[in-house]
Amino acid sequence: MDTRSRRSQNQRRRGCIALLNTARFEIWLCAAVEPLPGAAPPLSVHLPAEAPAHVRVVQNRIYANLKWMLLPDGGFVYPNRQDWELFRNLSWLGKHVLMAVWAQDPDAWTWVPRGLEVLEKMQARSTAGAVFHPGESFFASTQHDLFRSLANVWLSLQLAGEIRDAPRARVGVRRWDSAKVILRRSPDAIHTVSWGAKIMAQCVPCRLDRVVSPHERNGVGQVLLAGGRAPLSLRLQRADVREGTNGFEARLTVDHGEAVRAELEFRSEADGAFLIAEKLVVLTNLATGEIATGLVGILNNPHWIYEQGRRRVAVDGQSMEVASGCGQPRQWEAASRIKVDNAFEIVSPQPLRAAYLAAEGAERGRVTDCLILNYLPGNRTWFSGAVISDYQAVIRAESENGWNDALAQTPQFRLHARRLPRPVPDRPATVSALSAPPFRAQECCLVRPRLGLSAAPDRVSAPSQQTRIGPRLLGLVSGGFG
């Protein structure tokens, strides 16, 4: 193992240890405020003057990078695929609170009310109080994990002192060479390219409805040989990735098996455009069954809170509606302008042989349709050296009613917080676990919970124009998780 690989391995190991220590910190938090049955309640809890070292490691090495990938609904852009549950927005509510309370991260608190709003919308879909819709989750303990996370949120806020709320917009380029990922963030979209274990490129709009699915072949697509059942594997031959202050350019040479070579170019422009160009060349005599490159995965879920169960696709002014799970393919021999739900538009100087392949159902907790910019179906014979296709297109995404990083600065989403004093280092502050007022750390102007509370009346009282996050959490928990 070379020095660079060993250093990377050690960094990953330290990150895992830091996450493990954070989990232990959460366990300590529970024990400090809620004693075990039969145990004497603690007289007081000593608050640390600053975040524990392992929390700071998570904040500086992990959380700081994740902020670049956050979307307006609290979900993430996944630059090199996501093969688990996509709608894991709620899994991060507890982490944001942890960073806001214990690490005093100035960006964390702005994501708390957003996550809570998503949680309430998700639970509103079920009369039984379940948060996740059937099919969105396939991990057995998903609901239970969320229940535990919300309890930890409430406990953290019981002990919270002053919480910093000074979010900073992130715009520009971020590059991670060890992961072989580059990202450019603008108010309208996030552009990503991955040239590591997964070769991907995508332009994701900064909207509540993220539209673009993290399909593992985004930007690249696939080639099937005649009679083949699975697409040819991808193998990177060369990568030249260069970044600037407000954009980047990636030139990749990628082989589909040993049959077809793709010369790819992805460019994030300063004006927000994302250029994709591809030239396919045959490496050996062969027969293909399907060529579907320039792929853009499109989410089309029937029950997700920010989707409508359908997509409207317009090609050169001709519009059609694609219902979720309909499984119907559409193909165009000469498409110059493609628009999806007013979320993004694809323009090509030369006509594209494009297709929209609607999925028949959900896979991995989401329904993903495939928009193909270079589609050649059916058996075709090719000779070595032949150029199969050569195209380029420009993708432009649009944000949704200001839902971008600037949202954090708007008055309607600013929090009205009741500030509590922080502990003084030379005089450790204590908070009685018995006498601490119920959830007085933070208040915010957001929607009231739809469910009633089984807790004591003093836990639900709130000013007429404000709703406390604590009672909202208790309301969600008392409503049941299905």
C-alpha positions in Angstrom: 0.0 0.0 0.0 1.5 3.4 -1.0 1.7 6.4 1.3 -1.3 8.2 -0.2 -3.6 5.1 0.1 -2.4 4.6 3.7 -3.1 8.2 4.6 -6.6 8.0 3.0 -7.3 4.8 4.9 -6.2 6.4 8.2 -8.4 9.5 7.5 -11.4 7.2 6.9 -10.7 5.3 10.1 -10.5 8.5 12.1 -13.8 9.7 10.6 -15.5 6.4 11.6 -14.0 6.7 15.2 -15.3 10.3 15.4 -18.8 9.2 14.3 -18.7 6.3 16.8 -17.8 8.8 19.6 -20.6 11.0 18.5 -23.0 8.1 19.0 -21.6 7.5 22.4 -22.1 11.2 23.2 -25.8 10.8 22.3 -26.0 7.9 24.6 -24.5 10.0 27.4 -27.0 12.7 26.7 -29.9 10.3 27.1 -28.5 8.9 30.4 -27.9 12.4 31.7 -31.4 13.6 31.3 -33.5 10.4 31.4 -32.2 7.9 34.0 -32.7 4.2 33.7 -35.9 2.7 35.3 -35.2 2.3 39.0 -32.2 4.5 39.1 -32.0 7.7 41.1 -32.4 10.8 38.9 -29.3 12.9 38.5 -29.3 16.1 40.5 -27.6 18.1 37.8 -26.0 17.9 34.4 -22.7 19.7 33.8 -22.6 21.3 30.4 -19.2 21.4 28.6 -17.8 24.9 27.9 -17.1 23.8 24.3 -17.9 20.9 22.0 -16.2 17.7 22.8 -13.2 16.9 20.5 -14.9 14.1 18.6 -17.9 16.4 17.9 -15.5 19.1 16.5 -13.9 16.4 14.3 -17.3 15.5 12.8 -18.1 19.2 12.4 -14.8 20.2 10.7 -14.1 17.1 8.6 -17.5 15.7 7.7 -20.3 18.1 8.4 -18.5 21.0 6.7 -18.3 19.1 3.5 -21.9 17.9 3.6 -23.2 21.4 3.7 -22.1 21.8 0.1 -24.4 19.0 -0.9 -27.5 20.0 0.9 -30.7 20.7 -1.0 -33.6 22.9 0.0 -35.7 20.0 1.4 -32.9 18.8 3.7 -31.9 16.0 1.3 -28.5 15.7 -0.4 -27.0 15.6 -3.8 -25.2 12.3 -4.3 -22.3 12.7 -6.7 -21.4 9.0 -7.0 -24.8 7.3 -6.7 -27.1 6.4 -3.8 -28.2 2.8 -3.6 -30.1 3.0 -0.3 -33.2 4.9 0.6 -33.2 8.3 -1.1 -35.7 10.2 1.1 -33.6 10.1 4.3 -34.0 13.8 5.0 -35.3 13.1 8.5 -32.2 11.2 9.4 -30.3 14.5 9.4 -32.7 16.4 11.7 -30.9 15.1 14.8 -27.5 15.7 13.3 -28.3 19.3 12.6 -29.5 19.8 16.2 -26.4 18.1 17.5 -24.2 20.5 15.5 -26.2 23.5 16.4 -26.3 22.8 20.2 -23.1 21.1 20.9 -20.7 22.3 18.2 -22.2 25.8 17.9 -22.2 25.5 14.1 -23.6 28.7 12.7 -25.2 27.0 9.7 -26.9 24.1 11.4 -29.9 25.7 13.0 -31.4 27.0 9.7 -31.9 23.3 8.6 -33.8 22.3 11.8 -37.2 24.0 10.9 -36.9 22.8 7.3 -36.4 19.2 8.5 -39.3 19.5 10.9 -41.6 20.8 8.1 -40.6 17.8 5.9 -41.3 15.4 8.8 -44.8 16.9 9.4 -45.7 16.8 5.7 -44.6 13.2 5.5 -46.6 12.2 8.6 -49.6 14.1 7.3 -50.0 11.5 4.5 -50.9 8.7 7.0 -54.0 8.5 9.2 -52.1 6.0 11.4 -49.2 8.5 12.1 -46.5 6.6 10.1 -43.9 8.9 8.7 -42.6 6.9 5.8 -44.9 5.8 3.0 -44.9 2.1 2.1 -42.2 1.6 -0.5 -40.1 4.6 0.6 -38.3 2.6 3.1 -37.1 -1.0 3.1 -34.8 -1.1 6.2 -36.6 -2.7 9.1 -35.8 -0.2 11.8 -36.3 3.0 9.8 -39.4 4.2 11.8 -37.8 3.2 15.1 -34.5 4.9 14.3 -36.4 8.1 13.6 -38.3 7.8 16.9 -34.9 7.5 18.8 -33.5 10.5 16.8 -36.4 12.7 17.7 -36.0 11.8 21.3 -32.4 12.9 21.2 -33.4 16.1 19.5 -35.7 16.9 22.4 -33.0 16.0 25.0 -30.3 18.1 23.3 -32.6 21.1 23.2 -33.5 20.6 26.9 -29.8 21.3 27.7 -29.2 23.9 25.0 -27.7 27.3 25.8 -27.4 30.0 23.2 -27.6 28.7 19.7 -25.8 30.5 16.9 -27.9 31.1 13.8 -25.7 32.8 11.2 -26.0 30.7 8.1 -23.6 31.4 5.2 -24.5 30.7 1.5 -22.1 28.3 -0.2 -21.4 29.2 -3.8 -18.4 28.1 -5.8 -16.4 24.9 -6.4 -15.4 22.2 -4.0 -13.1 19.3 -5.0 -12.3 16.1 -3.2 -9.4 14.3 -4.9 -9.4 11.3 -2.6 -13.0 10.7 -3.5 -12.5 11.8 -7.1 -15.5 14.1 -7.0 -15.8 17.8 -8.0 -18.9 19.9 -7.2 -19.9 23.4 -8.2 -22.8 25.0 -6.3 -24.8 28.0 -7.5 -28.1 29.5 -6.4 -30.0 27.6 -9.1 -28.3 24.2 -9.3 -25.5 21.9 -8.1 -23.2 20.4 -10.8 -21.2 17.3 -9.9 -18.8 15.0 -11.7 -17.4 11.8 -10.2 -14.5 9.9 -11.9 -13.8 7.3 -9.2 -15.5 4.0 -8.4 -18.6 5.4 -10.0 -18.4 7.6 -13.1 -21.3 10.1 -13.0 -22.2 13.7 -14.0 -25.3 15.5 -13.1 -27.0 18.9 -12.8 -29.4 18.9 -9.9 -31.8 21.9 -9.5 -31.9 23.6 -6.1 -35.6 23.0 -5.6 -37.9 21.4 -3.0 -38.6 18.9 -5.8 -35.1 17.8 -6.6 -36.3 16.3 -9.9 -33.0 14.6 -10.7 -32.5 11.1 -9.4 -28.9 9.9 -8.4 -28.9 7.2 -11.1 -25.5 5.5 -11.1 -25.2 6.1 -14.9 -26.1 9.8 -14.9 -24.3 11.6 -17.6 -22.8 8.5 -19.0 -25.6 6.0 -19.8 -25.1 2.4 -21.1 -24.4 0.2 -24.0 -25.9 -3.3 -24.4 -24.6 -5.8 -26.8 -27.1 -7.7 -29.0 -28.6 -10.5 -27.0 -27.1 -9.1 -23.8 -29.1 -8.7 -20.6 -26.8 -6.3 -18.7 -25.1 -3.1 -19.8 -21.4 -3.2 -20.4 -19.3 -2.2 -17.4 -17.6 1.2 -17.3 -13.8 1.6 -17.1 -12.1 4.9 -16.8 -9.0 5.3 -19.1 -8.1 8.9 -18.5 -9.3 11.9 -16.5 -8.4 15.5 -16.8 -10.3 17.6 -14.3 -9.6 21.3 -13.8 -11.4 23.8 -11.6 -11.7 27.6 -11.5 -13.1 30.1 -9.1 -16.7 29.6 -10.3 -16.7 26.6 -12.6 -14.9 23.4 -13.7 -14.1 21.3 -16.7 -13.8 17.5 -16.7 -12.6 15.5 -19.7 -13.0 11.8 -19.3 -12.2 8.8 -21.5 -14.4 5.9 -20.6 -14.7 2.5 -22.1 -18.0 0.5 -22.2 -16.5 -2.9 -21.7 -14.0 -3.5 -24.5 -16.4 -2.5 -27.3 -17.1 1.2 -27.2 -15.1 4.2 -26.1 -16.7 7.4 -25.0 -14.9 10.7 -25.0 -16.8 12.8 -22.5 -16.6 16.5 -21.6 -18.5 18.1 -18.7 -18.2 21.8 -18.1 -19.8 23.9 -15.3 -20.0 27.5 -16.7 -19.9 30.7 -14.6 -23.4 31.6 -16.0 -24.9 28.5 -14.5 -25.0 26.3 -17.6 -23.8 22.7 -17.5 -22.4 21.4 -20.8 -22.3 17.7 -21.6 -20.5 16.5 -24.8 -19.9 12.9 -25.9 -18.3 11.1 -28.8 -18.8 7.3 -29.1 -16.2 5.3 -31.1 -16.3 1.6 -31.8 -13.2 -0.3 -30.6 -14.0 -3.7 -32.3 -16.5 -5.1 -34.7 -19.7 -5.7 -32.8 -23.5 -5.7 -32.7 -25.4 -3.7 -30.2 -28.8 -4.2 -28.8 -29.3 -0.8 -27.3 -27.2 2.4 -27.0 -28.6 4.8 -24.4 -26.0 7.4 -23.4 -26.3 10.9 -22.0 -28.7 9.6 -19.3 -30.5 11.9 -16.9 -32.4 10.1 -14.1 -35.8 11.8 -13.4 -37.6 11.1 -10.1 -41.3 10.4 -10.6 -42.7 9.3 -7.3 -46.5 8.9 -6.7 -46.4 9.8 -2.9 -43.4 12.0 -2.2 -44.4 15.2 -0.5 -42.8 17.5 -3.1 -43.7 15.5 -6.2 -47.0 15.2 -8.0 -46.9 11.6 -9.2 -46.3 12.8 -12.8 -43.9 14.7 -14.9 -44.5 17.1 -17.7 -42.0 16.8 -20.5 -41.9 19.2 -23.4 -39.9 18.5 -26.6 -39.6 21.4 -29.1 -42.8 22.9 -27.7 -44.8 19.6 -27.8 -45.8 18.8 -24.2 -46.8 15.4 -22.7 -47.6 14.2 -19.2 -45.8 11.1 -17.9 -47.6 9.4 -15.0 -45.6 7.7 -12.3 -45.0 4.0 -13.0 -46.7 4.0 -16.4 -43.7 2.2 -18.0 -44.3 3.9 -21.4 -41.4 4.8 -23.6 -41.3 7.9 -25.9 -38.7 8.5 -28.6 -37.8 11.5 -30.8 -35.5 11.3 -33.8 -34.7 15.1 -33.8 -35.1 16.9 -30.5 -33.4 20.3 -30.1 -35.0 21.5 -26.8 -36.2 19.4 -23.9 -37.9 20.8 -20.8 -38.9 18.9 -17.7 -41.5 20.5 -15.3 -40.0 24.0 -15.8 -37.2 22.7 -13.5 -34.5 22.5 -16.2 -34.1 22.8 -19.9 -31.7 20.9 -22.3 -30.7 22.6 -25.5 -28.6 21.1 -28.3 -27.2 22.9 -31.4 -27.8 19.7 -33.4 -30.9 17.5 -33.2 -30.7 14.7 -30.6 -32.0 11.2 -31.0 -33.7 11.4 -27.6 -36.0 9.2 -25.5 -38.0 9.3 -22.3 -38.3 5.8 -20.7 -40.8 5.8 -17.9 -40.2 3.3 -15.1 -42.7 0.6 -14.3 -42.3 0.9 -10.5 -40.1 1.8 -7.6 -36.6 0.5 -7.2 -34.6 1.2 -4.1 -37.4 3.3 -2.5 -37.9 5.6 -5.5 -39.3 5.7 -9.0 -36.7 6.8 -11.6 -37.6 7.5 -15.2 -34.7 7.8 -17.7 -34.3 10.8 -20.0 -31.8 9.7 -22.8 -30.1 12.3 -24.9 -28.5 9.7 -27.3 -30.8 6.7 -27.9 -30.2 4.0 -30.5 -32.5 1.0 -29.8 -32.6 -2.3 -31.7 -29.8 -4.5 -33.1 -27.2 -2.6 -35.1 -23.9 -3.7 -36.6 -20.8 -1.6 -36.2 -17.2 -1.9 -37.5 -14.0 -1.0 -35.6 -13.2 2.7 -35.8 -16.7 3.8 -36.7 -18.1 6.9 -34.9 -21.5 6.0 -33.4 -22.5 9.5 -32.3 -21.1 12.9 -31.6 -23.3 15.4 -29.7 -23.3 18.1 -27.2 -26.0 19.7 -25.1 -26.4 22.5 -22.5 -28.5 22.0 -19.3 -29.8 24.9 -17.4 -31.7 24.5 -14.1 -34.0 26.9 -12.4 -34.5 27.3 -8.7 -38.0 27.4 -7.3 -39.4 30.7 -6.0 -36.1 31.6 -4.3 -35.6 28.2 -2.7 -31.8 28.2 -2.7 -29.1 29.1 -0.2 -30.4 32.7 0.0 -33.5 31.2 1.7 -31.6 31.1 5.0 -31.6 34.9 4.9 -35.3 35.5 4.3 -37.4 36.8 7.3 -40.1 34.2 7.0 -37.6 31.5 7.8 -35.6 33.3 10.5 -36.0 31.9 14.0 -37.2 33.9 17.0 -35.0 32.4 19.6 -35.1 32.8 23.3 -31.4 33.0 24.2 -30.0 31.3 27.3 -26.6 32.0 28.8 -23.7 29.7 28.0 -21.7 28.1 30.8 -18.8 30.1 32.1 -15.6 28.1 32.0 -14.5 28.9 35.5 -17.9 28.3 36.9 -19.6 25.2 35.4 -23.3 25.8 34.9 -25.7 23.1 36.0 -29.3 22.4 34.8 -31.5 20.4 37.1 -33.0 17.5 35.2 -36.1 17.7 37.4 -36.7 21.5 37.4 -35.6 22.4 33.9 -38.5 24.1 32.2 -40.0 22.0 29.4 -38.3 23.0 26.1 -37.5 26.6 26.5 -34.4 26.6 24.3 -35.8 27.6 20.9 -39.0 28.8 19.3 -39.8 29.3 15.7 -42.6 30.7 13.5 -43.8 27.6 11.6 -46.9 25.6 11.1 -48.6 24.1 14.2 -48.6 20.3 14.5 -51.7 18.5 13.2 -51.7 16.0 16.0 -52.8 16.5 19.6 -50.4 15.9 22.5 -50.7 13.4 25.4 -48.1 15.4 27.4 -48.8 17.8 30.2 -50.5 21.1 29.3 -47.4 23.1 30.1 -45.6 21.3 27.3 -48.0 22.6 24.7 -48.5 26.2 25.7 -47.1 28.6 23.2 -47.6 32.3 22.1 -50.4 32.7 19.6 -48.0 33.5 16.7 -45.3 30.9 17.6 -45.1 27.2 17.9 -42.4 25.6 19.9 -40.4 22.9 18.3 -40.5 20.7 21.5 -44.3 20.3 21.5 -44.2 19.7 17.7 -41.8 16.8 18.3 -43.9 15.4 21.1 -47.0 15.7 18.9 -45.3 13.8 16.2 -44.2 11.1 18.5 -47.5 10.8 20.3 -49.2 10.4 17.0 -47.5 7.1 16.5 -45.1 5.8 13.9 -47.1 3.0 12.4 
